Structures are given as structure tokens and as C-alpha cells.
């Protein structure tokens, strides 16, 4: 995540707090999904941006995770997401996000 | 691992930060999905790497 977006995200969290907030990703691969998930849980992994060292510990999901897909209106999901689900490596992406989420919940 | 019902409970009435990506699933598509579970976007961006 670039520095400007990290700054904007930090401002949103400063204004809204972290209670009742979830993060939903649409990343196209395992690597980017993991970086974004880490940024909103344990902080910027590159230690370059405003979120470096900031453990937001936000619950983070990917839109392709089965648990989410099952709850979204099937017609809307089909219209907006289903095609990318067929193209992307859903298993690897969702595994990465789940790992970071579970690790984030252990941070304290 | 949470089942679908638990995730829905997590999303309903929640404030959502959406980080989409042009080569994956863009933010407007995710927003459309979240409307069906009554989550409110408070920040939405679509990353674009070219």
C-alpha cells in the first residue's frame, strides 16, 4: 500500500476508531493480499509508511473467501465477483488472508 | 473457522474499509456485495499497478 493511502487509512481509523470496523480485500494474488492484510493488522511490513509499527488489529477478509461468498446475495456476487473467482488463485489468496487474520487475533 | 452465519454476523451493521484492486476485484464490486449484508463502507480505494 502506498504511503498516501496509508495516511488516508490512518486518518479514517483516527476518526472512526477500530470498533465495529472490518477490512475487505480484493487483491489479485497471494502476495498482495498478504501485504494488505498485514498492513491493517500488525502494521506496514515495509516499515516505510504512516502505518509502520501501528497494530490496528482489524479483522480482515478477502471477498473471495467462501464464508463471505456464502453470505452475499448470489445474484450480486455472480454479477460482480464470480468471474474473477474463476481467474484468480482463490485458494492461495484466501489461505494467506486467513493466516494473517488468525495471527492478528493473537497479537493481544 | 467461522461458518457463514458467523461471518454474516460480523459484517452486518459494521463499518467496512474496502481495499480493492483493478487486477483483482475492484472496490465498487465489493461495495455492491457488502450492501447485501448491510455493511457501510467508510473508506474505499482501488489499487492500480501499471
Backbone of each chain as nested JSON, in Angstrom:
{
  "chains": [
    {"id": "A", "residues": [
      {"number": 1, "name": "UNK", "atoms": {"N": [0.859, -1.192, 0.0], "CA": [0.0, 0.0, 0.0], "C": [0.892, 1.239, 0.0]}},
      {"number": 2, "name": "UNK", "atoms": {"N": [0.602, 2.179, -0.901], "CA": [1.495, 3.328, -0.962], "C": [1.296, 4.241, 0.257]}},
      {"number": 3, "name": "UNK", "atoms": {"N": [2.237, 5.149, 0.397], "CA": [2.278, 5.95, 1.619], "C": [1.059, 6.85, 1.762]}},
      {"number": 4, "name": "UNK", "atoms": {"N": [0.596, 7.393, 0.645], "CA": [-0.562, 8.291, 0.682], "C": [-1.807, 7.533, 1.165]}},
      {"number": 5, "name": "UNK", "atoms": {"N": [-1.998, 6.347, 0.627], "CA": [-3.165, 5.553, 1.038], "C": [-3.067, 5.134, 2.5]}},
      {"number": 6, "name": "UNK", "atoms": {"N": [-1.858, 4.83, 2.938], "CA": [-1.688, 4.503, 4.364], "C": [-2.072, 5.693, 5.241]}},
      {"number": 7, "name": "UNK", "atoms": {"N": [-1.674, 6.877, 4.809], "CA": [-2.019, 8.074, 5.565], "C": [-3.521, 8.304, 5.61]}},
      {"number": 8, "name": "UNK", "atoms": {"N": [-4.184, 8.102, 4.474], "CA": [-5.637, 8.268, 4.428], "C": [-6.319, 7.234, 5.314]}},
      {"number": 9, "name": "UNK", "atoms": {"N": [-5.83, 6.01, 5.234], "CA": [-6.417, 4.948, 6.048], "C": [-6.228, 5.234, 7.544]}},
      {"number": 10, "name": "UNK", "atoms": {"N": [-5.063, 5.718, 7.895], "CA": [-4.802, 6.055, 9.298], "C": [-5.753, 7.146, 9.772]}},
      {"number": 11, "name": "UNK", "atoms": {"N": [-6.008, 8.115, 8.904], "CA": [-6.914, 9.201, 9.263], "C": [-8.34, 8.678, 9.467]}},
      {"number": 12, "name": "UNK", "atoms": {"N": [-8.753, 7.766, 8.586], "CA": [-10.089, 7.176, 8.716], "C": [-10.217, 6.443, 10.05]}},
      {"number": 13, "name": "UNK", "atoms": {"N": [-9.167, 5.723, 10.428], "CA": [-9.195, 4.997, 11.699], "C": [-9.156, 5.962, 12.882]}},
      {"number": 14, "name": "UNK", "atoms": {"N": [-8.383, 7.022, 12.752], "CA": [-8.35, 8.026, 13.829], "C": [-9.74, 8.62, 14.047]}},
      {"number": 15, "name": "UNK", "atoms": {"N": [-10.479, 8.798, 12.951], "CA": [-11.809, 9.419, 13.046], "C": [-12.881, 8.435, 13.495]}},
      {"number": 16, "name": "UNK", "atoms": {"N": [-12.741, 7.183, 13.091], "CA": [-13.805, 6.2, 13.35], "C": [-13.488, 5.207, 14.46]}},
      {"number": 17, "name": "UNK", "atoms": {"N": [-12.212, 5.115, 14.836], "CA": [-11.807, 4.082, 15.774], "C": [-11.75, 2.725, 15.068]}},
      {"number": 18, "name": "UNK", "atoms": {"N": [-11.437, 1.687, 15.818], "CA": [-11.344, 0.351, 15.224], "C": [-12.526, -0.533, 15.616]}},
      {"number": 19, "name": "UNK", "atoms": {"N": [-13.349, -0.074, 16.551], "CA": [-14.514, -0.879, 16.941], "C": [-15.505, -0.95, 15.787]}},
      {"number": 20, "name": "UNK", "atoms": {"N": [-16.032, -2.123, 15.562], "CA": [-17.081, -2.293, 14.566], "C": [-16.586, -2.101, 13.13]}},
      {"number": 21, "name": "UNK", "atoms": {"N": [-15.267, -2.194, 12.935], "CA": [-14.694, -1.985, 11.603], "C": [-14.117, -3.302, 11.078]}},
      {"number": 22, "name": "UNK", "atoms": {"N": [-14.387, -3.611, 9.825], "CA": [-13.765, -4.758, 9.166], "C": [-13.13, -4.276, 7.861]}},
      {"number": 23, "name": "UNK", "atoms": {"N": [-12.142, -5.022, 7.398], "CA": [-11.462, -4.695, 6.145], "C": [-11.731, -5.812, 5.141]}},
      {"number": 24, "name": "UNK", "atoms": {"N": [-12.118, -5.423, 3.941], "CA": [-12.381, -6.394, 2.879], "C": [-11.433, -6.125, 1.72]}},
      {"number": 25, "name": "UNK", "atoms": {"N": [-10.701, -7.149, 1.323], "CA": [-9.717, -7.024, 0.248], "C": [-10.235, -7.586, -1.074]}},
      {"number": 26, "name": "UNK", "atoms": {"N": [-9.655, -7.059, -2.157], "CA": [-9.951, -7.602, -3.482], "C": [-8.681, -7.915, -4.247]}},
      {"number": 27, "name": "UNK", "atoms": {"N": [-7.61, -8.17, -3.525], "CA": [-6.282, -8.368, -4.125], "C": [-6.267, -9.534, -5.111]}},
      {"number": 28, "name": "UNK", "atoms": {"N": [-5.449, -9.413, -6.178], "CA": [-5.449, -10.443, -7.225], "C": [-4.511, -11.617, -6.979]}},
      {"number": 29, "name": "UNK", "atoms": {"N": [-3.652, -11.519, -5.966], "CA": [-2.734, -12.636, -5.73], "C": [-2.394, -12.743, -4.238]}},
      {"number": 30, "name": "UNK", "atoms": {"N": [-1.754, -13.849, -3.91], "CA": [-1.447, -14.166, -2.515], "C": [-0.519, -13.127, -1.893]}},
      {"number": 31, "name": "UNK", "atoms": {"N": [0.471, -12.686, -2.667], "CA": [1.463, -11.762, -2.123], "C": [0.845, -10.419, -1.746]}},
      {"number": 32, "name": "UNK", "atoms": {"N": [0.085, -9.837, -2.656], "CA": [-0.501, -8.531, -2.352], "C": [-1.562, -8.657, -1.268]}},
      {"number": 33, "name": "UNK", "atoms": {"N": [-2.307, -9.751, -1.27], "CA": [-3.313, -9.956, -0.23], "C": [-2.651, -10.006, 1.139]}},
      {"number": 34, "name": "UNK", "atoms": {"N": [-1.514, -10.691, 1.211], "CA": [-0.814, -10.813, 2.489], "C": [-0.284, -9.445, 2.958]}},
      {"number": 35, "name": "UNK", "atoms": {"N": [0.27, -8.669, 2.038], "CA": [0.811, -7.35, 2.406], "C": [-0.292, -6.442, 2.934]}},
      {"number": 36, "name": "UNK", "atoms": {"N": [-1.423, -6.394, 2.239], "CA": [-2.524, -5.541, 2.695], "C": [-3.076, -6.03, 4.031]}},
      {"number": 37, "name": "UNK", "atoms": {"N": [-3.218, -7.338, 4.147], "CA": [-3.755, -7.887, 5.388], "C": [-2.822, -7.574, 6.564]}},
      {"number": 38, "name": "UNK", "atoms": {"N": [-1.516, -7.704, 6.336], "CA": [-0.564, -7.393, 7.404], "C": [-0.586, -5.905, 7.751]}},
      {"number": 39, "name": "UNK", "atoms": {"N": [-0.759, -5.071, 6.728], "CA": [-0.759, -3.63, 6.97], "C": [-1.882, -3.219, 7.919]}},
      {"number": 40, "name": "UNK", "atoms": {"N": [-3.041, -3.861, 7.792], "CA": [-4.182, -3.463, 8.633], "C": [-4.291, -4.279, 9.924]}},
      {"number": 41, "name": "UNK", "atoms": {"N": [-3.378, -5.21, 10.125], "CA": [-3.385, -5.96, 11.385], "C": [-2.165, -5.601, 12.245]}},
      {"number": 42, "name": "UNK", "atoms": {"N": [-0.958, -5.917, 11.722], "CA": [0.245, -5.681, 12.524], "C": [1.015, -4.429, 12.109]}},
      {"number": 43, "name": "UNK", "atoms": {"N": [0.618, -3.798, 10.998], "CA": [1.301, -2.589, 10.554], "C": [2.025, -2.795, 9.237]}},
      {"number": 44, "name": "UNK", "atoms": {"N": [2.466, -1.699, 8.644], "CA": [3.133, -1.732, 7.339], "C": [4.368, -2.632, 7.388]}},
      {"number": 45, "name": "UNK", "atoms": {"N": [4.357, -3.765, 6.658], "CA": [5.507, -4.686, 6.721], "C": [6.777, -4.101, 6.116]}},
      {"number": 46, "name": "UNK", "atoms": {"N": [6.641, -3.062, 5.294], "CA": [7.841, -2.453, 4.706], "C": [8.445, -1.399, 5.64]}},
      {"number": 47, "name": "UNK", "atoms": {"N": [7.753, -1.07, 6.691], "CA": [8.196, -0.068, 7.67], "C": [8.507, 1.269, 7.011]}},
      {"number": 48, "name": "UNK", "atoms": {"N": [7.783, 1.607, 5.955], "CA": [8.061, 2.856, 5.242], "C": [6.952, 3.887, 5.415]}},
      {"number": 49, "name": "UNK", "atoms": {"N": [5.757, 3.439, 5.719], "CA": [4.615, 4.347, 5.701], "C": [4.09, 4.72, 7.076]}},
      {"number": 50, "name": "UNK", "atoms": {"N": [3.03, 5.537, 7.083], "CA": [2.423, 6.001, 8.342], "C": [1.903, 4.863, 9.23]}},
      {"number": 51, "name": "UNK", "atoms": {"N": [1.666, 3.696, 8.662], "CA": [1.166, 2.581, 9.467], "C": [2.286, 1.654, 9.954]}},
      {"number": 52, "name": "UNK", "atoms": {"N": [3.532, 2.026, 9.725], "CA": [4.658, 1.235, 10.237], "C": [4.578, 1.178, 11.754]}},
      {"number": 53, "name": "UNK", "atoms": {"N": [4.589, -0.032, 12.292], "CA": [4.555, -0.191, 13.742], "C": [3.198, 0.063, 14.369]}},
      {"number": 54, "name": "UNK", "atoms": {"N": [2.179, 0.293, 13.544], "CA": [0.834, 0.565, 14.053], "C": [-0.001, -0.715, 13.949]}},
      {"number": 55, "name": "UNK", "atoms": {"N": [-0.268, -1.342, 15.089], "CA": [-1.04, -2.592, 15.081], "C": [-2.527, -2.278, 15.198]}},
      {"number": 56, "name": "UNK", "atoms": {"N": [-3.167, -2.133, 14.062], "CA": [-4.603, -1.818, 14.068], "C": [-5.442, -3.027, 14.487]}},
      {"number": 57, "name": "UNK", "atoms": {"N": [-4.916, -4.221, 14.222], "CA": [-5.598, -5.48, 14.58], "C": [-7.021, -5.536, 14.031]}},
      {"number": 58, "name": "UNK", "atoms": {"N": [-7.215, -5.01, 12.847], "CA": [-8.549, -5.045, 12.245], "C": [-8.834, -6.434, 11.68]}},
      {"number": 59, "name": "UNK", "atoms": {"N": [-10.042, -6.926, 11.857], "CA": [-10.395, -8.191, 11.21], "C": [-10.402, -7.995, 9.697]}},
      {"number": 60, "name": "UNK", "atoms": {"N": [-9.667, -8.836, 8.982], "CA": [-9.527, -8.645, 7.538], "C": [-9.962, -9.909, 6.796]}},
      {"number": 61, "name": "UNK", "atoms": {"N": [-10.741, -9.7, 5.743], "CA": [-11.236, -10.799, 4.912], "C": [-10.982, -10.476, 3.457]}},
      {"number": 62, "name": "UNK", "atoms": {"N": [-10.928, -11.521, 2.631], "CA": [-10.905, -11.314, 1.184], "C": [-12.292, -11.624, 0.654]}},
      {"number": 63, "name": "UNK", "atoms": {"N": [-12.706, -10.852, -0.318], "CA": [-14.058, -11.014, -0.856], "C": [-14.266, -12.421, -1.451]}},
      {"number": 64, "name": "UNK", "atoms": {"N": [-13.168, -13.104, -1.795], "CA": [-13.287, -14.444, -2.377], "C": [-13.396, -15.548, -1.33]}},
      {"number": 65, "name": "UNK", "atoms": {"N": [-13.277, -15.213, -0.05], "CA": [-13.365, -16.259, 0.966], "C": [-14.76, -16.882, 0.956]}},
      {"number": 66, "name": "UNK", "atoms": {"N": [-14.778, -18.184, 1.065], "CA": [-16.029, -18.925, 0.96], "C": [-17.074, -18.426, 1.954]}},
      {"number": 67, "name": "UNK", "atoms": {"N": [-16.591, -18.13, 3.162], "CA": [-17.528, -17.699, 4.196], "C": [-18.25, -16.408, 3.803]}},
      {"number": 68, "name": "UNK", "atoms": {"N": [-17.551, -15.543, 3.099], "CA": [-18.184, -14.299, 2.642], "C": [-19.089, -14.566, 1.451]}},
      {"number": 69, "name": "UNK", "atoms": {"N": [-18.578, -15.333, 0.512], "CA": [-19.352, -15.633, -0.699], "C": [-20.701, -16.242, -0.338]}},
      {"number": 70, "name": "UNK", "atoms": {"N": [-20.69, -17.093, 0.676], "CA": [-21.924, -17.776, 1.059], "C": [-22.977, -16.818, 1.593]}},
      {"number": 71, "name": "UNK", "atoms": {"N": [-22.533, -15.658, 2.111], "CA": [-23.482, -14.732, 2.731], "C": [-23.959, -13.625, 1.801]}},
      {"number": 72, "name": "UNK", "atoms": {"N": [-23.221, -13.397, 0.737], "CA": [-23.579, -12.314, -0.185], "C": [-24.678, -12.8, -1.122]}},
      {"number": 73, "name": "UNK", "atoms": {"N": [-25.58, -11.904, -1.463], "CA": [-26.653, -12.23, -2.402], "C": [-26.048, -12.886, -3.648]}},
      {"number": 74, "name": "UNK", "atoms": {"N": [-26.449, -14.102, -3.95], "CA": [-25.818, -14.852, -5.055], "C": [-25.868, -14.123, -6.396]}},
      {"number": 75, "name": "UNK", "atoms": {"N": [-26.946, -13.418, -6.655], "CA": [-27.064, -12.717, -7.937], "C": [-26.058, -11.57, -8.021]}},
      {"number": 76, "name": "UNK", "atoms": {"N": [-25.889, -10.861, -6.899], "CA": [-24.942, -9.747, -6.87], "C": [-23.511, -10.276, -6.961]}},
      {"number": 77, "name": "UNK", "atoms": {"N": [-23.257, -11.37, -6.256], "CA": [-21.918, -11.963, -6.301], "C": [-21.596, -12.425, -7.723]}},
      {"number": 78, "name": "UNK", "atoms": {"N": [-22.551, -13.063, -8.333], "CA": [-22.361, -13.554, -9.7], "C": [-22.056, -12.4, -10.651]}},
      {"number": 79, "name": "UNK", "atoms": {"N": [-22.771, -11.313, -10.465], "CA": [-22.615, -10.166, -11.359], "C": [-21.259, -9.476, -11.183]}},
      {"number": 80, "name": "UNK", "atoms": {"N": [-20.791, -9.373, -9.954], "CA": [-19.625, -8.531, -9.682], "C": [-18.325, -9.288, -9.406]}},
      {"number": 81, "name": "UNK", "atoms": {"N": [-18.405, -10.52, -8.928], "CA": [-17.195, -11.176, -8.423], "C": [-16.91, -12.535, -9.071]}},
      {"number": 82, "name": "UNK", "atoms": {"N": [-17.938, -13.237, -9.475], "CA": [-17.773, -14.645, -9.862], "C": [-16.732, -14.84, -10.963]}},
      {"number": 83, "name": "UNK", "atoms": {"N": [-16.675, -13.92, -11.908], "CA": [-15.723, -14.099, -12.995], "C": [-14.284, -14.077, -12.477]}},
      {"number": 84, "name": "UNK", "atoms": {"N": [-13.987, -13.158, -11.564], "CA": [-12.633, -13.091, -11.026], "C": [-12.329, -14.299, -10.149]}},
      {"number": 85, "name": "UNK", "atoms": {"N": [-13.347, -14.842, -9.551], "CA": [-13.143, -16.041, -8.74], "C": [-12.615, -17.187, -9.603]}},
      {"number": 86, "name": "UNK", "atoms": {"N": [-13.059, -17.239, -10.847], "CA": [-12.609, -18.305, -11.745], "C": [-11.188, -18.063, -12.233]}},
      {"number": 87, "name": "UNK", "atoms": {"N": [-10.777, -16.814, -12.304], "CA": [-9.482, -16.46, -12.881], "C": [-8.36, -16.485, -11.847]}},
      {"number": 88, "name": "UNK", "atoms": {"N": [-8.683, -16.03, -10.626], "CA": [-7.653, -15.879, -9.593], "C": [-7.426, -17.171, -8.816]}},
      {"number": 89, "name": "UNK", "atoms": {"N": [-6.258, -17.244, -8.153], "CA": [-5.938, -18.41, -7.323], "C": [-6.601, -18.231, -5.951]}},
      {"number": 90, "name": "UNK", "atoms": {"N": [-7.889, -18.517, -5.929], "CA": [-8.698, -18.259, -4.736], "C": [-8.151, -18.965, -3.508]}},
      {"number": 91, "name": "UNK", "atoms": {"N": [-7.713, -20.202, -3.678], "CA": [-7.252, -20.984, -2.528], "C": [-6.039, -20.347, -1.864]}},
      {"number": 92, "name": "UNK", "atoms": {"N": [-5.057, -19.947, -2.68], "CA": [-3.838, -19.346, -2.122], "C": [-4.119, -17.976, -1.509]}},
      {"number": 93, "name": "UNK", "atoms": {"N": [-4.938, -17.201, -2.192], "CA": [-5.253, -15.86, -1.697], "C": [-5.968, -15.94, -0.348]}},
      {"number": 94, "name": "UNK", "atoms": {"N": [-6.978, -16.776, -0.279], "CA": [-7.771, -16.836, 0.952], "C": [-6.973, -17.474, 2.091]}},
      {"number": 95, "name": "UNK", "atoms": {"N": [-6.078, -18.409, 1.754], "CA": [-5.227, -19.005, 2.792], "C": [-4.33, -17.936, 3.417]}},
      {"number": 96, "name": "UNK", "atoms": {"N": [-3.758, -17.077, 2.555], "CA": [-2.856, -16.034, 3.049], "C": [-3.601, -15.068, 3.972]}},
      {"number": 97, "name": "UNK", "atoms": {"N": [-4.782, -14.651, 3.562], "CA": [-5.536, -13.683, 4.374], "C": [-5.97, -14.316, 5.692]}},
      {"number": 98, "name": "UNK", "atoms": {"N": [-6.375, -15.578, 5.628], "CA": [-6.805, -16.258, 6.856], "C": [-5.641, -16.375, 7.84]}},
      {"number": 99, "name": "UNK", "atoms": {"N": [-4.455, -16.709, 7.31], "CA": [-3.275, -16.83, 8.176], "C": [-2.981, -15.516, 8.888]}},
      {"number": 100, "name": "UNK", "atoms": {"N": [-3.005, -14.425, 8.132], "CA": [-2.71, -13.123, 8.735], "C": [-3.797, -12.747, 9.742]}},
      {"number": 101, "name": "UNK", "atoms": {"N": [-5.036, -13.026, 9.39], "CA": [-6.144, -12.693, 10.3], "C": [-6.019, -13.446, 11.622]}},
      {"number": 102, "name": "UNK", "atoms": {"N": [-5.712, -14.725, 11.516], "CA": [-5.601, -15.536, 12.731], "C": [-4.385, -15.131, 13.558]}},
      {"number": 103, "name": "UNK", "atoms": {"N": [-3.306, -14.779, 12.862], "CA": [-2.124, -14.291, 13.571], "C": [-2.432, -12.952, 14.238]}},
      {"number": 104, "name": "UNK", "atoms": {"N": [-3.182, -12.109, 13.543], "CA": [-3.533, -10.801, 14.081], "C": [-4.382, -10.904, 15.324]}},
      {"number": 105, "name": "UNK", "atoms": {"N": [-5.238, -11.907, 15.372], "CA": [-6.094, -12.061, 16.543], "C": [-5.302, -12.545, 17.744]}},
      {"number": 106, "name": "UNK", "atoms": {"N": [-4.08, -13.046, 17.488], "CA": [-3.225, -13.5, 18.586], "C": [-2.311, -12.394, 19.103]}},
      {"number": 107, "name": "UNK", "atoms": {"N": [-2.381, -11.212, 18.489], "CA": [-1.454, -10.149, 18.871], "C": [-1.734, -9.595, 20.254]}},
      {"number": 108, "name": "UNK", "atoms": {"N": [-2.877, -9.856, 20.744], "CA": [-3.115, -9.362, 22.074], "C": [-4.566, -9.048, 22.286]}}
    ]},
    {"id": "B", "residues": [
      {"number": 1, "name": "UNK", "atoms": {"N": [-12.694, -22.255, 12.675], "CA": [-13.012, -21.477, 11.481], "C": [-14.487, -21.055, 11.522]}},
      {"number": 2, "name": "UNK", "atoms": {"N": [-14.761, -19.767, 11.268], "CA": [-16.153, -19.335, 11.346], "C": [-16.97, -19.902, 10.195]}},
      {"number": 3, "name": "UNK", "atoms": {"N": [-18.223, -20.199, 10.479], "CA": [-19.077, -20.6, 9.374], "C": [-19.737, -19.359, 8.787]}},
      {"number": 4, "name": "UNK", "atoms": {"N": [-20.543, -19.555, 7.752], "CA": [-21.137, -18.432, 7.06], "C": [-21.966, -17.554, 7.96]}},
      {"number": 5, "name": "UNK", "atoms": {"N": [-22.728, -18.142, 8.844], "CA": [-23.587, -17.371, 9.74], "C": [-22.767, -16.418, 10.6]}},
      {"number": 6, "name": "UNK", "atoms": {"N": [-21.632, -16.908, 11.103], "CA": [-20.797, -16.083, 11.968], "C": [-20.208, -14.905, 11.206]}},
      {"number": 7, "name": "UNK", "atoms": {"N": [-19.813, -15.135, 9.942], "CA": [-19.254, -14.055, 9.15], "C": [-20.327, -13.012, 8.883]}},
      {"number": 8, "name": "UNK", "atoms": {"N": [-21.545, -13.458, 8.609], "CA": [-22.61, -12.508, 8.359], "C": [-22.831, -11.642, 9.589]}},
      {"number": 9, "name": "UNK", "atoms": {"N": [-22.793, -12.257, 10.732], "CA": [-22.956, -11.507, 11.968], "C": [-21.827, -10.474, 12.107]}},
      {"number": 10, "name": "UNK", "atoms": {"N": [-20.631, -10.847, 11.666], "CA": [-19.505, -9.928, 11.727], "C": [-19.693, -8.755, 10.788]}},
      {"number": 11, "name": "UNK", "atoms": {"N": [-20.319, -8.983, 9.666], "CA": [-20.439, -7.922, 8.67], "C": [-21.65, -7.032, 8.876]}},
      {"number": 12, "name": "UNK", "atoms": {"N": [-22.717, -7.586, 9.352], "CA": [-23.946, -6.812, 9.493], "C": [-23.755, -5.632, 10.443]}},
      {"number": 13, "name": "UNK", "atoms": {"N": [-24.109, -4.453, 9.937], "CA": [-24.023, -3.263, 10.768], "C": [-22.612, -2.762, 10.999]}},
      {"number": 14, "name": "UNK", "atoms": {"N": [-21.65, -3.386, 10.332], "CA": [-20.26, -2.995, 10.532], "C": [-19.848, -1.89, 9.558]}},
      {"number": 15, "name": "UNK", "atoms": {"N": [-18.773, -1.197, 9.935], "CA": [-18.16, -0.222, 9.046], "C": [-17.051, -0.944, 8.288]}},
      {"number": 16, "name": "UNK", "atoms": {"N": [-17.06, -0.785, 6.958], "CA": [-16.134, -1.552, 6.131], "C": [-15.096, -0.659, 5.465]}},
      {"number": 17, "name": "UNK", "atoms": {"N": [-13.856, -1.084, 5.563], "CA": [-12.773, -0.478, 4.799], "C": [-12.512, -1.417, 3.622]}},
      {"number": 18, "name": "UNK", "atoms": {"N": [-12.649, -0.884, 2.43], "CA": [-12.543, -1.716, 1.227], "C": [-11.263, -1.372, 0.482]}},
      {"number": 19, "name": "UNK", "atoms": {"N": [-10.438, -2.389, 0.28], "CA": [-9.199, -2.203, -0.475], "C": [-9.253, -3.136, -1.679]}},
      {"number": 20, "name": "UNK", "atoms": {"N": [-9.827, -2.624, -2.76], "CA": [-9.931, -3.409, -3.983], "C": [-8.687, -3.241, -4.834]}},
      {"number": 21, "name": "UNK", "atoms": {"N": [-8.66, -3.975, -5.925], "CA": [-7.524, -3.844, -6.844], "C": [-8.009, -4.085, -8.26]}},
      {"number": 22, "name": "UNK", "atoms": {"N": [-7.537, -3.25, -9.159], "CA": [-8.044, -3.305, -10.529], "C": [-7.853, -4.683, -11.157]}},
      {"number": 23, "name": "UNK", "atoms": {"N": [-6.707, -5.323, -10.886], "CA": [-6.444, -6.634, -11.483], "C": [-7.095, -7.78, -10.715]}},
      {"number": 24, "name": "UNK", "atoms": {"N": [-7.714, -7.442, -9.6], "CA": [-8.439, -8.451, -8.828], "C": [-9.912, -8.092, -8.813]}},
      {"number": 25, "name": "UNK", "atoms": {"N": [-10.417, -7.796, -7.628], "CA": [-11.807, -7.348, -7.501], "C": [-11.763, -5.872, -7.086]}},
      {"number": 26, "name": "UNK", "atoms": {"N": [-12.34, -5.009, -7.91], "CA": [-12.301, -3.566, -7.653], "C": [-13.285, -3.195, -6.544]}},
      {"number": 27, "name": "UNK", "atoms": {"N": [-13.032, -2.039, -5.939], "CA": [-13.845, -1.616, -4.796], "C": [-15.342, -1.501, -5.092]}},
      {"number": 28, "name": "UNK", "atoms": {"N": [-15.75, -0.937, -6.231], "CA": [-17.199, -0.845, -6.48], "C": [-17.9, -2.201, -6.466]}},
      {"number": 29, "name": "UNK", "atoms": {"N": [-17.222, -3.227, -6.938], "CA": [-17.806, -4.567, -6.922], "C": [-17.967, -5.069, -5.489]}},
      {"number": 30, "name": "UNK", "atoms": {"N": [-16.96, -4.794, -4.658], "CA": [-17.038, -5.217, -3.255], "C": [-18.13, -4.432, -2.539]}},
      {"number": 31, "name": "UNK", "atoms": {"N": [-18.219, -3.143, -2.835], "CA": [-19.275, -2.328, -2.217], "C": [-20.649, -2.879, -2.556]}},
      {"number": 32, "name": "UNK", "atoms": {"N": [-20.84, -3.262, -3.795], "CA": [-22.136, -3.817, -4.204], "C": [-22.458, -5.077, -3.407]}},
      {"number": 33, "name": "UNK", "atoms": {"N": [-21.439, -5.885, -3.171], "CA": [-21.644, -7.113, -2.396], "C": [-21.977, -6.802, -0.938]}},
      {"number": 34, "name": "UNK", "atoms": {"N": [-21.272, -5.833, -0.371], "CA": [-21.472, -5.539, 1.055], "C": [-22.844, -4.94, 1.334]}},
      {"number": 35, "name": "UNK", "atoms": {"N": [-23.414, -4.276, 0.333], "CA": [-24.764, -3.726, 0.529], "C": [-25.764, -4.841, 0.842]}},
      {"number": 36, "name": "UNK", "atoms": {"N": [-25.484, -6.042, 0.359], "CA": [-26.42, -7.142, 0.575], "C": [-26.307, -7.709, 1.983]}},
      {"number": 37, "name": "UNK", "atoms": {"N": [-25.281, -7.288, 2.739], "CA": [-25.163, -7.73, 4.129], "C": [-25.197, -6.537, 5.084]}},
      {"number": 38, "name": "UNK", "atoms": {"N": [-25.664, -5.39, 4.599], "CA": [-25.866, -4.191, 5.431], "C": [-24.599, -3.706, 6.119]}},
      {"number": 39, "name": "UNK", "atoms": {"N": [-23.479, -3.783, 5.432], "CA": [-22.247, -3.181, 5.941], "C": [-22.064, -1.815, 5.259]}},
      {"number": 40, "name": "UNK", "atoms": {"N": [-21.514, -0.858, 6.006], "CA": [-21.383, 0.5, 5.488], "C": [-19.927, 0.823, 5.171]}},
      {"number": 41, "name": "UNK", "atoms": {"N": [-19.611, 1.094, 3.916], "CA": [-18.23, 1.469, 3.583], "C": [-17.865, 2.82, 4.196]}},
      {"number": 42, "name": "UNK", "atoms": {"N": [-16.736, 2.89, 4.883], "CA": [-16.263, 4.173, 5.41], "C": [-15.004, 4.611, 4.678]}},
      {"number": 43, "name": "UNK", "atoms": {"N": [-14.395, 3.723, 3.948], "CA": [-13.218, 4.066, 3.151], "C": [-13.096, 3.026, 2.056]}},
      {"number": 44, "name": "UNK", "atoms": {"N": [-12.888, 3.499, 0.859], "CA": [-12.858, 2.579, -0.274], "C": [-11.823, 3.048, -1.276]}},
      {"number": 45, "name": "UNK", "atoms": {"N": [-10.925, 2.16, -1.635], "CA": [-9.942, 2.517, -2.651], "C": [-9.681, 1.315, -3.543]}},
      {"number": 46, "name": "UNK", "atoms": {"N": [-9.328, 1.619, -4.782], "CA": [-8.955, 0.561, -5.712], "C": [-7.515, 0.781, -6.119]}},
      {"number": 47, "name": "UNK", "atoms": {"N": [-6.652, -0.149, -5.737], "CA": [-5.249, -0.071, -6.107], "C": [-5.114, -0.377, -7.592]}},
      {"number": 48, "name": "UNK", "atoms": {"N": [-4.144, 0.279, -8.209], "CA": [-3.935, 0.095, -9.639], "C": [-2.442, 0.132, -9.923]}},
      {"number": 49, "name": "UNK", "atoms": {"N": [-1.907, -0.994, -10.344], "CA": [-0.479, -1.048, -10.644], "C": [-0.296, -1.274, -12.133]}},
      {"number": 50, "name": "UNK", "atoms": {"N": [0.378, -0.345, -12.792], "CA": [0.616, -0.499, -14.231], "C": [2.103, -0.372, -14.518]}}
    ]}
  ]
}
